[in-house]
């Protein structure tokens, strides 16, 4: 899987028009739209059944993953020089 960054303009009909490079293969693709907006769109995203997007405003509860995550005993031990030098 590869990703490319393209600049685009959302028109007044809420559409994007892109010309993709020839290297992009024909077929299904996943599109992620990143935009600046001051309003809260979380309600819109949750009402749309085809939108599989988690709202940025979703509340996380402290301790909700307690007991599900474990770290190794040597988690904070210094890493060997081979790690920093890229040796296998």
PDB file of N, CA, C and O in Angstrom:
ATOM      1  N   UNK A   1       0.846  -1.168   0.000  1.00  0.00           N
ATOM      2  CA  UNK A   1       0.000   0.000   0.000  1.00  0.00           C
ATOM      3  C   UNK A   1       0.893   1.233   0.000  1.00  0.00           C
ATOM      4  O   UNK A   1       1.884   1.291   0.728  1.00  0.00           O
ATOM      5  N   UNK A   2       0.541   2.207  -0.812  1.00  0.00           N
ATOM      6  CA  UNK A   2       1.282   3.457  -0.889  1.00  0.00           C
ATOM      7  C   UNK A   2       0.332   4.613  -0.659  1.00  0.00           C
ATOM      8  O   UNK A   2      -0.885   4.453  -0.745  1.00  0.00           O
ATOM      9  N   UNK A   3       0.883   5.770  -0.369  1.00  0.00           N
ATOM     10  CA  UNK A   3       0.074   6.976  -0.185  1.00  0.00           C
ATOM     11  C   UNK A   3       0.737   8.119  -0.941  1.00  0.00           C
ATOM     12  O   UNK A   3       1.962   8.191  -1.031  1.00  0.00           O
ATOM     13  N   UNK A   4      -0.082   9.004  -1.479  1.00  0.00           N
ATOM     14  CA  UNK A   4       0.418  10.216  -2.109  1.00  0.00           C
ATOM     15  C   UNK A   4      -0.370  11.388  -1.551  1.00  0.00           C
ATOM     16  O   UNK A   4      -1.524  11.239  -1.148  1.00  0.00           O
ATOM     17  N   UNK A   5       0.253  12.542  -1.529  1.00  0.00           N
ATOM     18  CA  UNK A   5      -0.415  13.744  -1.033  1.00  0.00           C
ATOM     19  C   UNK A   5      -0.704  14.652  -2.224  1.00  0.00           C
ATOM     20  O   UNK A   5       0.198  14.998  -2.987  1.00  0.00           O
ATOM     21  N   UNK A   6      -1.969  15.034  -2.375  1.00  0.00           N
ATOM     22  CA  UNK A   6      -2.390  15.906  -3.454  1.00  0.00           C
ATOM     23  C   UNK A   6      -3.169  17.075  -2.861  1.00  0.00           C
ATOM     24  O   UNK A   6      -3.933  16.895  -1.913  1.00  0.00           O
ATOM     25  N   UNK A   7      -2.984  18.245  -3.404  1.00  0.00           N
ATOM     26  CA  UNK A   7      -3.780  19.403  -2.998  1.00  0.00           C
ATOM     27  C   UNK A   7      -5.050  19.412  -3.828  1.00  0.00           C
ATOM     28  O   UNK A   7      -5.007  19.126  -5.024  1.00  0.00           O
ATOM     29  N   UNK A   8      -6.176  19.735  -3.217  1.00  0.00           N
ATOM     30  CA  UNK A   8      -7.446  19.778  -3.933  1.00  0.00           C
ATOM     31  C   UNK A   8      -8.323  20.868  -3.337  1.00  0.00           C
ATOM     32  O   UNK A   8      -8.075  21.353  -2.233  1.00  0.00           O
ATOM     33  N   UNK A   9      -9.341  21.240  -4.080  1.00  0.00           N
ATOM     34  CA  UNK A   9     -10.308  22.237  -3.625  1.00  0.00           C
ATOM     35  C   UNK A   9     -11.678  21.578  -3.555  1.00  0.00           C
ATOM     36  O   UNK A   9     -12.100  20.907  -4.497  1.00  0.00           O
ATOM     37  N   UNK A  10     -12.368  21.772  -2.443  1.00  0.00           N
ATOM     38  CA  UNK A  10     -13.738  21.284  -2.305  1.00  0.00           C
ATOM     39  C   UNK A  10     -14.642  22.373  -2.879  1.00  0.00           C
ATOM     40  O   UNK A  10     -14.648  23.504  -2.392  1.00  0.00           O
ATOM     41  N   UNK A  11     -15.402  22.029  -3.914  1.00  0.00           N
ATOM     42  CA  UNK A  11     -16.231  23.055  -4.554  1.00  0.00           C
ATOM     43  C   UNK A  11     -17.556  23.237  -3.823  1.00  0.00           C
ATOM     44  O   UNK A  11     -17.812  22.577  -2.816  1.00  0.00           O
ATOM     45  N   UNK A  12     -18.406  24.143  -4.340  1.00  0.00           N
ATOM     46  CA  UNK A  12     -19.661  24.458  -3.673  1.00  0.00           C
ATOM     47  C   UNK A  12     -20.669  23.314  -3.714  1.00  0.00           C
ATOM     48  O   UNK A  12     -21.695  23.371  -3.036  1.00  0.00           O
ATOM     49  N   UNK A  13     -20.390  22.276  -4.501  1.00  0.00           N
ATOM     50  CA  UNK A  13     -21.237  21.077  -4.515  1.00  0.00           C
ATOM     51  C   UNK A  13     -20.658  19.991  -3.609  1.00  0.00           C
ATOM     52  O   UNK A  13     -21.132  18.855  -3.625  1.00  0.00           O
ATOM     53  N   UNK A  14     -19.633  20.333  -2.819  1.00  0.00           N
ATOM     54  CA  UNK A  14     -18.946  19.411  -1.911  1.00  0.00           C
ATOM     55  C   UNK A  14     -18.317  18.247  -2.667  1.00  0.00           C
ATOM     56  O   UNK A  14     -18.406  17.097  -2.239  1.00  0.00           O
ATOM     57  N   UNK A  15     -17.685  18.553  -3.787  1.00  0.00           N
ATOM     58  CA  UNK A  15     -17.016  17.544  -4.600  1.00  0.00           C
ATOM     59  C   UNK A  15     -15.536  17.864  -4.733  1.00  0.00           C
ATOM     60  O   UNK A  15     -15.123  19.022  -4.666  1.00  0.00           O
ATOM     61  N   UNK A  16     -14.750  16.817  -4.922  1.00  0.00           N
ATOM     62  CA  UNK A  16     -13.321  16.937  -5.189  1.00  0.00           C
ATOM     63  C   UNK A  16     -13.055  16.431  -6.598  1.00  0.00           C
ATOM     64  O   UNK A  16     -13.660  15.455  -7.040  1.00  0.00           O
ATOM     65  N   UNK A  17     -12.158  17.091  -7.295  1.00  0.00           N
ATOM     66  CA  UNK A  17     -11.756  16.642  -8.626  1.00  0.00           C
ATOM     67  C   UNK A  17     -10.240  16.522  -8.618  1.00  0.00           C
ATOM     68  O   UNK A  17      -9.532  17.506  -8.408  1.00  0.00           O
ATOM     69  N   UNK A  18      -9.744  15.305  -8.851  1.00  0.00           N
ATOM     70  CA  UNK A  18      -8.313  15.039  -8.782  1.00  0.00           C
ATOM     71  C   UNK A  18      -7.830  14.400 -10.076  1.00  0.00           C
ATOM     72  O   UNK A  18      -8.543  13.609 -10.694  1.00  0.00           O
ATOM     73  N   UNK A  19      -6.635  14.743 -10.471  1.00  0.00           N
ATOM     74  CA  UNK A  19      -5.958  14.078 -11.580  1.00  0.00           C
ATOM     75  C   UNK A  19      -4.812  13.294 -10.948  1.00  0.00           C
ATOM     76  O   UNK A  19      -3.870  13.883 -10.419  1.00  0.00           O
ATOM     77  N   UNK A  20      -4.892  11.984 -11.003  1.00  0.00           N
ATOM     78  CA  UNK A  20      -3.887  11.138 -10.367  1.00  0.00           C
ATOM     79  C   UNK A  20      -2.723  10.879 -11.309  1.00  0.00           C
ATOM     80  O   UNK A  20      -2.894  10.850 -12.528  1.00  0.00           O
ATOM     81  N   UNK A  21      -1.525  10.690 -10.731  1.00  0.00           N
ATOM     82  CA  UNK A  21      -0.365  10.346 -11.562  1.00  0.00           C
ATOM     83  C   UNK A  21      -0.587   9.005 -12.264  1.00  0.00           C
ATOM     84  O   UNK A  21      -1.342   8.164 -11.776  1.00  0.00           O
ATOM     85  N   UNK A  22       0.068   8.807 -13.405  1.00  0.00           N
ATOM     86  CA  UNK A  22      -0.088   7.577 -14.191  1.00  0.00           C
ATOM     87  C   UNK A  22       0.389   6.340 -13.429  1.00  0.00           C
ATOM     88  O   UNK A  22      -0.031   5.224 -13.737  1.00  0.00           O
ATOM     89  N   UNK A  23       1.268   6.530 -12.433  1.00  0.00           N
ATOM     90  CA  UNK A  23       1.789   5.390 -11.668  1.00  0.00           C
ATOM     91  C   UNK A  23       0.723   4.755 -10.781  1.00  0.00           C
ATOM     92  O   UNK A  23       0.893   3.620 -10.337  1.00  0.00           O
ATOM     93  N   UNK A  24      -0.376   5.469 -10.513  1.00  0.00           N
ATOM     94  CA  UNK A  24      -1.437   4.941  -9.658  1.00  0.00           C
ATOM     95  C   UNK A  24      -2.237   3.918 -10.455  1.00  0.00           C
ATOM     96  O   UNK A  24      -2.767   4.220 -11.525  1.00  0.00           O
ATOM     97  N   UNK A  25      -2.315   2.705  -9.918  1.00  0.00           N
ATOM     98  CA  UNK A  25      -3.014   1.625 -10.610  1.00  0.00           C
ATOM     99  C   UNK A  25      -4.527   1.857 -10.599  1.00  0.00           C
ATOM    100  O   UNK A  25      -5.072   2.426  -9.653  1.00  0.00           O
ATOM    101  N   UNK A  26      -5.183   1.416 -11.647  1.00  0.00           N
ATOM    102  CA  UNK A  26      -6.633   1.499 -11.747  1.00  0.00           C
ATOM    103  C   UNK A  26      -7.249   0.474 -10.807  1.00  0.00           C
ATOM    104  O   UNK A  26      -6.790  -0.667 -10.760  1.00  0.00           O
ATOM    105  N   UNK A  27      -8.270   0.853 -10.064  1.00  0.00           N
ATOM    106  CA  UNK A  27      -8.948  -0.057  -9.156  1.00  0.00           C
ATOM    107  C   UNK A  27      -9.430   0.669  -7.919  1.00  0.00           C
ATOM    108  O   UNK A  27      -9.383   1.898  -7.857  1.00  0.00           O
ATOM    109  N   UNK A  28      -9.887  -0.076  -6.944  1.00  0.00           N
ATOM    110  CA  UNK A  28     -10.406   0.532  -5.713  1.00  0.00           C
ATOM    111  C   UNK A  28      -9.304   1.295  -4.968  1.00  0.00           C
ATOM    112  O   UNK A  28      -8.129   0.932  -5.022  1.00  0.00           O
ATOM    113  N   UNK A  29      -9.709   2.345  -4.283  1.00  0.00           N
ATOM    114  CA  UNK A  29      -8.776   3.139  -3.488  1.00  0.00           C
ATOM    115  C   UNK A  29      -9.485   3.632  -2.238  1.00  0.00           C
ATOM    116  O   UNK A  29     -10.714   3.708  -2.202  1.00  0.00           O
ATOM    117  N   UNK A  30      -8.722   3.961  -1.229  1.00  0.00           N
ATOM    118  CA  UNK A  30      -9.264   4.540  -0.005  1.00  0.00           C
ATOM    119  C   UNK A  30      -8.894   6.008   0.008  1.00  0.00           C
ATOM    120  O   UNK A  30      -7.737   6.357  -0.227  1.00  0.00           O
ATOM    121  N   UNK A  31      -9.855   6.869   0.277  1.00  0.00           N
ATOM    122  CA  UNK A  31      -9.630   8.308   0.271  1.00  0.00           C
ATOM    123  C   UNK A  31      -9.843   8.852   1.670  1.00  0.00           C
ATOM    124  O   UNK A  31     -10.859   8.569   2.304  1.00  0.00           O
ATOM    125  N   UNK A  32      -8.891   9.631   2.150  1.00  0.00           N
ATOM    126  CA  UNK A  32      -9.003  10.303   3.442  1.00  0.00           C
ATOM    127  C   UNK A  32      -8.966  11.794   3.172  1.00  0.00           C
ATOM    128  O   UNK A  32      -8.043  12.282   2.519  1.00  0.00           O
ATOM    129  N   UNK A  33      -9.950  12.521   3.661  1.00  0.00           N
ATOM    130  CA  UNK A  33     -10.028  13.962   3.449  1.00  0.00           C
ATOM    131  C   UNK A  33      -9.649  14.656   4.744  1.00  0.00           C
ATOM    132  O   UNK A  33     -10.267  14.430   5.784  1.00  0.00           O
ATOM    133  N   UNK A  34      -8.630  15.502   4.678  1.00  0.00           N
ATOM    134  CA  UNK A  34      -8.177  16.280   5.826  1.00  0.00           C
ATOM    135  C   UNK A  34      -8.500  17.739   5.516  1.00  0.00           C
ATOM    136  O   UNK A  34      -8.057  18.272   4.499  1.00  0.00           O
ATOM    137  N   UNK A  35      -9.268  18.381   6.385  1.00  0.00           N
ATOM    138  CA  UNK A  35      -9.662  19.755   6.121  1.00  0.00           C
ATOM    139  C   UNK A  35      -9.705  20.568   7.402  1.00  0.00           C
ATOM    140  O   UNK A  35      -9.846  20.020   8.495  1.00  0.00           O
ATOM    141  N   UNK A  36      -9.585  21.870   7.257  1.00  0.00           N
ATOM    142  CA  UNK A  36      -9.661  22.796   8.376  1.00  0.00           C
ATOM    143  C   UNK A  36     -11.113  23.204   8.556  1.00  0.00           C
ATOM    144  O   UNK A  36     -11.773  23.598   7.594  1.00  0.00           O
ATOM    145  N   UNK A  37     -11.616  23.114   9.784  1.00  0.00           N
ATOM    146  CA  UNK A  37     -12.987  23.513  10.051  1.00  0.00           C
ATOM    147  C   UNK A  37     -13.136  23.739  11.546  1.00  0.00           C
ATOM    148  O   UNK A  37     -12.653  22.944  12.352  1.00  0.00           O
ATOM    149  N   UNK A  38     -13.799  24.815  11.910  1.00  0.00           N
ATOM    150  CA  UNK A  38     -13.997  25.132  13.322  1.00  0.00           C
ATOM    151  C   UNK A  38     -15.255  24.490  13.897  1.00  0.00           C
ATOM    152  O   UNK A  38     -15.401  24.411  15.117  1.00  0.00           O
ATOM    153  N   UNK A  39     -16.163  24.032  13.043  1.00  0.00           N
ATOM    154  CA  UNK A  39     -17.409  23.468  13.551  1.00  0.00           C
ATOM    155  C   UNK A  39     -17.213  22.010  13.943  1.00  0.00           C
ATOM    156  O   UNK A  39     -16.246  21.363  13.541  1.00  0.00           O
ATOM    157  N   UNK A  40     -18.146  21.514  14.733  1.00  0.00           N
ATOM    158  CA  UNK A  40     -18.103  20.123  15.198  1.00  0.00           C
ATOM    159  C   UNK A  40     -18.854  19.251  14.204  1.00  0.00           C
ATOM    160  O   UNK A  40     -20.074  19.359  14.090  1.00  0.00           O
ATOM    161  N   UNK A  41     -18.141  18.383  13.480  1.00  0.00           N
ATOM    162  CA  UNK A  41     -18.770  17.505  12.492  1.00  0.00           C
ATOM    163  C   UNK A  41     -18.969  16.102  13.034  1.00  0.00           C
ATOM    164  O   UNK A  41     -19.360  15.211  12.280  1.00  0.00           O
ATOM    165  N   UNK A  42     -18.712  15.872  14.321  1.00  0.00           N
ATOM    166  CA  UNK A  42     -18.809  14.516  14.853  1.00  0.00           C
ATOM    167  C   UNK A  42     -20.214  13.956  14.709  1.00  0.00           C
ATOM    168  O   UNK A  42     -20.369  12.762  14.452  1.00  0.00           O
ATOM    169  N   UNK A  43     -21.248  14.785  14.867  1.00  0.00           N
ATOM    170  CA  UNK A  43     -22.618  14.311  14.708  1.00  0.00           C
ATOM    171  C   UNK A  43     -22.909  13.895  13.286  1.00  0.00           C
ATOM    172  O   UNK A  43     -23.624  12.919  13.061  1.00  0.00           O
ATOM    173  N   UNK A  44     -22.366  14.619  12.317  1.00  0.00           N
ATOM    174  CA  UNK A  44     -22.569  14.294  10.907  1.00  0.00           C
ATOM    175  C   UNK A  44     -21.921  12.951  10.596  1.00  0.00           C
ATOM    176  O   UNK A  44     -22.525  12.107   9.934  1.00  0.00           O
ATOM    177  N   UNK A  45     -20.702  12.750  11.068  1.00  0.00           N
ATOM    178  CA  UNK A  45     -19.984  11.511  10.772  1.00  0.00           C
ATOM    179  C   UNK A  45     -20.674  10.309  11.389  1.00  0.00           C
ATOM    180  O   UNK A  45     -20.712   9.237  10.785  1.00  0.00           O
ATOM    181  N   UNK A  46     -21.223  10.476  12.594  1.00  0.00           N
ATOM    182  CA  UNK A  46     -21.866   9.354  13.256  1.00  0.00           C
ATOM    183  C   UNK A  46     -23.205   9.001  12.616  1.00  0.00           C
ATOM    184  O   UNK A  46     -23.637   7.852  12.710  1.00  0.00           O
ATOM    185  N   UNK A  47     -23.874   9.956  11.969  1.00  0.00           N
ATOM    186  CA  UNK A  47     -25.156   9.686  11.324  1.00  0.00           C
ATOM    187  C   UNK A  47     -24.974   8.990   9.983  1.00  0.00           C
ATOM    188  O   UNK A  47     -25.909   8.362   9.486  1.00  0.00           O
ATOM    189  N   UNK A  48     -23.805   9.088   9.395  1.00  0.00           N
ATOM    190  CA  UNK A  48     -23.565   8.514   8.082  1.00  0.00           C
ATOM    191  C   UNK A  48     -23.105   7.065   8.239  1.00  0.00           C
ATOM    192  O   UNK A  48     -21.996   6.833   8.720  1.00  0.00           O
ATOM    193  N   UNK A  49     -23.928   6.078   7.846  1.00  0.00           N
ATOM    194  CA  UNK A  49     -23.543   4.675   8.053  1.00  0.00           C
ATOM    195  C   UNK A  49     -22.320   4.261   7.241  1.00  0.00           C
ATOM    196  O   UNK A  49     -21.596   3.354   7.652  1.00  0.00           O
ATOM    197  N   UNK A  50     -22.071   4.906   6.093  1.00  0.00           N
ATOM    198  CA  UNK A  50     -20.929   4.509   5.280  1.00  0.00           C
ATOM    199  C   UNK A  50     -19.624   5.135   5.762  1.00  0.00           C
ATOM    200  O   UNK A  50     -18.545   4.709   5.350  1.00  0.00           O
ATOM    201  N   UNK A  51     -19.710   6.123   6.614  1.00  0.00           N
ATOM    202  CA  UNK A  51     -18.499   6.779   7.106  1.00  0.00           C
ATOM    203  C   UNK A  51     -17.944   5.993   8.286  1.00  0.00           C
ATOM    204  O   UNK A  51     -18.556   5.949   9.353  1.00  0.00           O
ATOM    205  N   UNK A  52     -16.801   5.383   8.094  1.00  0.00           N
ATOM    206  CA  UNK A  52     -16.171   4.606   9.162  1.00  0.00           C
ATOM    207  C   UNK A  52     -15.088   5.460   9.800  1.00  0.00           C
ATOM    208  O   UNK A  52     -13.904   5.132   9.724  1.00  0.00           O
ATOM    209  N   UNK A  53     -15.498   6.558  10.430  1.00  0.00           N
ATOM    210  CA  UNK A  53     -14.569   7.514  11.004  1.00  0.00           C
ATOM    211  C   UNK A  53     -14.906   7.685  12.473  1.00  0.00           C
ATOM    212  O   UNK A  53     -16.066   7.896  12.826  1.00  0.00           O
ATOM    213  N   UNK A  54     -13.909   7.595  13.323  1.00  0.00           N
ATOM    214  CA  UNK A  54     -14.128   7.835  14.742  1.00  0.00           C
ATOM    215  C   UNK A  54     -14.027   9.322  15.001  1.00  0.00           C
ATOM    216  O   UNK A  54     -13.093   9.973  14.533  1.00  0.00           O
ATOM    217  N   UNK A  55     -14.944   9.850  15.717  1.00  0.00           N
ATOM    218  CA  UNK A  55     -14.969  11.269  16.017  1.00  0.00           C
ATOM    219  C   UNK A  55     -13.762  11.648  16.863  1.00  0.00           C
ATOM    220  O   UNK A  55     -13.384  10.918  17.779  1.00  0.00           O
ATOM    221  N   UNK A  56     -13.157  12.795  16.553  1.00  0.00           N
ATOM    222  CA  UNK A  56     -12.027  13.271  17.347  1.00  0.00           C
ATOM    223  C   UNK A  56     -12.464  13.646  18.744  1.00  0.00           C
ATOM    224  O   UNK A  56     -11.644  13.679  19.661  1.00  0.00           O
ATOM    225  N   UNK A  57     -13.743  13.931  18.922  1.00  0.00           N
ATOM    226  CA  UNK A  57     -14.252  14.322  20.223  1.00  0.00           C
ATOM    227  C   UNK A  57     -14.684  13.150  21.089  1.00  0.00           C
ATOM    228  O   UNK A  57     -15.203  13.359  22.186  1.00  0.00           O
ATOM    229  N   UNK A  58     -14.483  11.933  20.628  1.00  0.00           N
ATOM    230  CA  UNK A  58     -14.901  10.759  21.390  1.00  0.00           C
ATOM    231  C   UNK A  58     -14.163  10.714  22.728  1.00  0.00           C
ATOM    232  O   UNK A  58     -12.945  10.881  22.781  1.00  0.00           O
ATOM    233  N   UNK A  59     -14.901  10.492  23.785  1.00  0.00           N
ATOM    234  CA  UNK A  59     -14.324  10.510  25.133  1.00  0.00           C
ATOM    235  C   UNK A  59     -13.723   9.153  25.459  1.00  0.00           C
ATOM    236  O   UNK A  59     -14.341   8.111  25.241  1.00  0.00           O
ATOM    237  N   UNK A  60     -12.515   9.189  25.982  1.00  0.00           N
ATOM    238  CA  UNK A  60     -11.871   7.967  26.473  1.00  0.00           C
ATOM    239  C   UNK A  60     -11.962   7.984  27.997  1.00  0.00           C
ATOM    240  O   UNK A  60     -11.821   9.029  28.632  1.00  0.00           O
ATOM    241  N   UNK A  61     -12.198   6.823  28.558  1.00  0.00           N
ATOM    242  CA  UNK A  61     -12.301   6.719  30.017  1.00  0.00           C
ATOM    243  C   UNK A  61     -10.968   6.268  30.593  1.00  0.00           C
ATOM    244  O   UNK A  61     -10.339   5.346  30.073  1.00  0.00           O
ATOM    245  N   UNK A  62     -10.544   6.915  31.658  1.00  0.00           N
ATOM    246  CA  UNK A  62      -9.320   6.521  32.343  1.00  0.00           C
ATOM    247  C   UNK A  62      -9.481   5.080  32.826  1.00  0.00           C
ATOM    248  O   UNK A  62     -10.471   4.742  33.474  1.00  0.00           O
ATOM    249  N   UNK A  63      -8.510   4.244  32.508  1.00  0.00           N
ATOM    250  CA  UNK A  63      -8.518   2.855  32.946  1.00  0.00           C
ATOM    251  C   UNK A  63      -9.314   1.907  32.067  1.00  0.00           C
ATOM    252  O   UNK A  63      -9.480   0.740  32.422  1.00  0.00           O
ATOM    253  N   UNK A  64      -9.816   2.378  30.920  1.00  0.00           N
ATOM    254  CA  UNK A  64     -10.648   1.506  30.090  1.00  0.00           C
ATOM    255  C   UNK A  64      -9.872   0.331  29.511  1.00  0.00           C
ATOM    256  O   UNK A  64     -10.480  -0.659  29.104  1.00  0.00           O
ATOM    257  N   UNK A  65      -8.550   0.413  29.462  1.00  0.00           N
ATOM    258  CA  UNK A  65      -7.731  -0.688  28.937  1.00  0.00           C
ATOM    259  C   UNK A  65      -6.925  -1.381  30.043  1.00  0.00           C
ATOM    260  O   UNK A  65      -5.994  -2.136  29.760  1.00  0.00           O
ATOM    261  N   UNK A  66      -7.284  -1.122  31.281  1.00  0.00           N
ATOM    262  CA  UNK A  66      -6.565  -1.715  32.410  1.00  0.00           C
ATOM    263  C   UNK A  66      -6.597  -3.239  32.309  1.00  0.00           C
ATOM    264  O   UNK A  66      -7.654  -3.841  32.119  1.00  0.00           O
ATOM    265  N   UNK A  67      -5.425  -3.845  32.438  1.00  0.00           N
ATOM    266  CA  UNK A  67      -5.312  -5.292  32.392  1.00  0.00           C
ATOM    267  C   UNK A  67      -5.186  -5.870  30.983  1.00  0.00           C
ATOM    268  O   UNK A  67      -4.918  -7.062  30.832  1.00  0.00           O
ATOM    269  N   UNK A  68      -5.373  -5.048  29.952  1.00  0.00           N
ATOM    270  CA  UNK A  68      -5.284  -5.533  28.581  1.00  0.00           C
ATOM    271  C   UNK A  68      -3.916  -5.303  27.966  1.00  0.00           C
ATOM    272  O   UNK A  68      -3.568  -5.930  26.965  1.00  0.00           O
ATOM    273  N   UNK A  69      -3.143  -4.412  28.555  1.00  0.00           N
ATOM    274  CA  UNK A  69      -1.831  -4.062  28.013  1.00  0.00           C
ATOM    275  C   UNK A  69      -0.769  -4.375  29.056  1.00  0.00           C
ATOM    276  O   UNK A  69      -0.900  -4.000  30.221  1.00  0.00           O
ATOM    277  N   UNK A  70       0.281  -5.062  28.632  1.00  0.00           N
ATOM    278  CA  UNK A  70       1.377  -5.388  29.531  1.00  0.00           C
ATOM    279  C   UNK A  70       2.692  -4.990  28.883  1.00  0.00           C
ATOM    280  O   UNK A  70       2.873  -5.163  27.678  1.00  0.00           O
ATOM    281  N   UNK A  71       3.600  -4.462  29.671  1.00  0.00           N
ATOM    282  CA  UNK A  71       4.925  -4.131  29.143  1.00  0.00           C
ATOM    283  C   UNK A  71       5.933  -5.132  29.694  1.00  0.00           C
ATOM    284  O   UNK A  71       5.736  -5.717  30.760  1.00  0.00           O
ATOM    285  N   UNK A  72       7.012  -5.315  28.949  1.00  0.00           N
ATOM    286  CA  UNK A  72       8.053  -6.252  29.355  1.00  0.00           C
ATOM    287  C   UNK A  72       8.769  -5.736  30.596  1.00  0.00           C
ATOM    288  O   UNK A  72       8.781  -4.532  30.854  1.00  0.00           O
ATOM    289  N   UNK A  73       9.365  -6.643  31.364  1.00  0.00           N
ATOM    290  CA  UNK A  73      10.093  -6.262  32.584  1.00  0.00           C
ATOM    291  C   UNK A  73      11.257  -5.330  32.270  1.00  0.00           C
ATOM    292  O   UNK A  73      11.599  -4.469  33.081  1.00  0.00           O
ATOM    293  N   UNK A  74      11.870  -5.495  31.094  1.00  0.00           N
ATOM    294  CA  UNK A  74      13.026  -4.673  30.721  1.00  0.00           C
ATOM    295  C   UNK A  74      12.627  -3.498  29.822  1.00  0.00           C
ATOM    296  O   UNK A  74      13.450  -3.007  29.049  1.00  0.00           O
ATOM    297  N   UNK A  75      11.394  -3.053  29.915  1.00  0.00           N
ATOM    298  CA  UNK A  75      10.878  -1.983  29.051  1.00  0.00           C
ATOM    299  C   UNK A  75      11.761  -0.742  29.063  1.00  0.00           C
ATOM    300  O   UNK A  75      12.022  -0.158  28.011  1.00  0.00           O
ATOM    301  N   UNK A  76      12.220  -0.335  30.232  1.00  0.00           N
ATOM    302  CA  UNK A  76      13.015   0.893  30.335  1.00  0.00           C
ATOM    303  C   UNK A  76      14.527   0.629  30.375  1.00  0.00           C
ATOM    304  O   UNK A  76      15.304   1.517  30.728  1.00  0.00           O
ATOM    305  N   UNK A  77      14.938  -0.584  30.016  1.00  0.00           N
ATOM    306  CA  UNK A  77      16.371  -0.896  29.969  1.00  0.00           C
ATOM    307  C   UNK A  77      17.002  -0.232  28.742  1.00  0.00           C
ATOM    308  O   UNK A  77      16.331  -0.045  27.727  1.00  0.00           O
ATOM    309  N   UNK A  78      18.283   0.124  28.830  1.00  0.00           N
ATOM    310  CA  UNK A  78      18.954   0.732  27.669  1.00  0.00           C
ATOM    311  C   UNK A  78      18.962  -0.226  26.479  1.00  0.00           C
ATOM    312  O   UNK A  78      19.103  -1.437  26.647  1.00  0.00           O
ATOM    313  N   UNK A  79      18.810   0.324  25.291  1.00  0.00           N
ATOM    314  CA  UNK A  79      18.851  -0.495  24.086  1.00  0.00           C
ATOM    315  C   UNK A  79      20.293  -0.764  23.692  1.00  0.00           C
ATOM    316  O   UNK A  79      21.156   0.084  23.918  1.00  0.00           O
ATOM    317  N   UNK A  80      20.576  -1.928  23.107  1.00  0.00           N
ATOM    318  CA  UNK A  80      21.954  -2.259  22.722  1.00  0.00           C
ATOM    319  C   UNK A  80      22.434  -1.367  21.571  1.00  0.00           C
ATOM    320  O   UNK A  80      21.628  -0.813  20.823  1.00  0.00           O
ATOM    321  N   UNK A  81      23.760  -1.237  21.443  1.00  0.00           N
ATOM    322  CA  UNK A  81      24.344  -0.428  20.375  1.00  0.00           C
ATOM    323  C   UNK A  81      23.916  -0.911  18.995  1.00  0.00           C
ATOM    324  O   UNK A  81      23.784  -0.102  18.077  1.00  0.00           O
ATOM    325  N   UNK A  82      23.696  -2.214  18.830  1.00  0.00           N
ATOM    326  CA  UNK A  82      23.286  -2.764  17.540  1.00  0.00           C
ATOM    327  C   UNK A  82      21.963  -2.136  17.080  1.00  0.00           C
ATOM    328  O   UNK A  82      21.748  -1.937  15.885  1.00  0.00           O
ATOM    329  N   UNK A  83      21.099  -1.833  18.018  1.00  0.00           N
ATOM    330  CA  UNK A  83      19.824  -1.188  17.672  1.00  0.00           C
ATOM    331  C   UNK A  83      20.070   0.191  17.077  1.00  0.00           C
ATOM    332  O   UNK A  83      19.504   0.529  16.037  1.00  0.00           O
ATOM    333  N   UNK A  84      20.904   0.981  17.723  1.00  0.00           N
ATOM    334  CA  UNK A  84      21.150   2.356  17.278  1.00  0.00           C
ATOM    335  C   UNK A  84      21.995   2.415  16.007  1.00  0.00           C
ATOM    336  O   UNK A  84      21.880   3.364  15.232  1.00  0.00           O
ATOM    337  N   UNK A  85      22.835   1.418  15.791  1.00  0.00           N
ATOM    338  CA  UNK A  85      23.712   1.424  14.614  1.00  0.00           C
ATOM    339  C   UNK A  85      23.082   0.718  13.417  1.00  0.00           C
ATOM    340  O   UNK A  85      23.665   0.713  12.333  1.00  0.00           O
ATOM    341  N   UNK A  86      21.905   0.125  13.595  1.00  0.00           N
ATOM    342  CA  UNK A  86      21.229  -0.519  12.493  1.00  0.00           C
ATOM    343  C   UNK A  86      21.761  -1.893  12.172  1.00  0.00           C
ATOM    344  O   UNK A  86      21.463  -2.431  11.106  1.00  0.00           O
ATOM    345  N   UNK A  87      22.538  -2.476  13.059  1.00  0.00           N
ATOM    346  CA  UNK A  87      23.048  -3.833  12.829  1.00  0.00           C
ATOM    347  C   UNK A  87      21.949  -4.850  13.055  1.00  0.00           C
ATOM    348  O   UNK A  87      21.069  -4.648  13.892  1.00  0.00           O
ATOM    349  N   UNK A  88      21.996  -5.941  12.312  1.00  0.00           N
ATOM    350  CA  UNK A  88      20.992  -6.994  12.499  1.00  0.00           C
ATOM    351  C   UNK A  88      21.454  -7.931  13.505  1.00  0.00           C
ATOM    352  O   UNK A  88      20.756  -8.897  13.815  1.00  0.00           O
TER     353      UNK A  88
END
